[in-house]
Amino acid sequence: MAFIIFVYGLLIGSFLNVLIYRIPREESIAFPGSHCPVCSHKLRWYDNIPLISYLSLSGKCRYCGTKINLQYPLIEAANAFTYIFLYIFLGWSIDFVFFALISSVLIAIFMIDLKEQIIPDSLVLSILIIGSIHKLINYFAYAKPLGLLDSIIGLAIAGGLFLLIVIFSKGGMGGGDVTLIGALGFVLGVKGILLTIFLSFMLGAVISVFLLVSGIKSRKDPIPFGPFIILGFFITLLCEESIINWYFQILT
């Protein structure tokens, strides 16, 4: 099962590369088919086998010899290993399926925000849709609490807080961060999103200082906040109860 999930993760990861490349350029994700961005030659199915094609071609286009961006195999591998981690923590369940889908969308958002400093509304909307379907299936098929009020409050608190930051920071944070944190607030609820916000600011502070001190970024270079939100989400998803229990043990 783990092997099947890994392969499935690679295939979805390959599609994520299409989203990452085409959505910021406002291109169709369906047409034209996969092609080399340099020579525009249409890629055959055997040129598109995740990881294997990259390795067999030594990281170069079969038709023009242009070096293939290392991002492509890395995204495929990252998505596959994310699925494996979720499978270990959640087991084979409806929760695993939906959180795997949400995680894939977040990986695409992570890379787009990192490269283009934008968070596409279409991807954020897909998180809300996936999260809503997940809650409905749990409610009708497994008789689990819908938790709609908790989700709406989580969305409102997270989105409202970040909207205030956007207003008072005067450009220090973008509108995409507001919609992203709001959507994740709907998915996680109040407790989960508060932890995510805390972790995102902690990660943002530590990593930003490192980037500035190391000279990788200067004070004038923009540092997108979306990736920190996403990292905070993954930590919360996998370790929420452990972190909260540890925190209350310290207090007592």
Order of alpha helices (4+ residues) and beta strands (2+ residues): alpha-alpha-alpha-alpha-alpha-alpha-alpha-alpha
